[in-house]
C-alpha cells in the first residue's frame, strides 16, 4: 500500500495517542490530553504531520514554534513500519514548514536513556548539543 503524508488533525488524536503510548522512550503527560493537543495544533496550524498506510496511522510528528525557534515533539513510527523512511520524511515536512515561516533553527528533546531515538536523530543529520541543561517548573 502507498504511504500518505498529511497535516495532523484532531481526528488523528486517538490513533496518535495510542502510538505514543506504545513507543518506548516516549513520555506522555497531561499536556498530551485531547484539549491540550487541540490547543497546540490551533496555535501551530499546518506544522504537524501524520503518515498513514491504507487508512492506518503509521507515524506522527508534532511541530510548533515560538516565532524564533522551532520544536519537534512526539516523532514516532509504528514498530512494524520503521526503516521505511517515514520518520525522516515527517521531520523534513515539519522543517520545510518552519523554513517557510522564517524559522531558521529547530530543536527536539530525547531522553538520555532513549538510545534508539538518539541513534535515529544522529543518523538523520541532527546535531547533539552538549553543555545545555534543561530546567522545568510547573506553572
Secondary structure, DSSP 8 states (H G I E B T S, - for coil): --EEEEE--GGGHHHHHHHHHHSTT----GGGSHHHHHHHHHHTTT--EEEEETTEEEEEEEEEE-SS-EEEEEEEE-GGGTTSSHHHHHHHHHHHHHHHTT---EEE---TT-HHHHHHHHHTT-----S--------
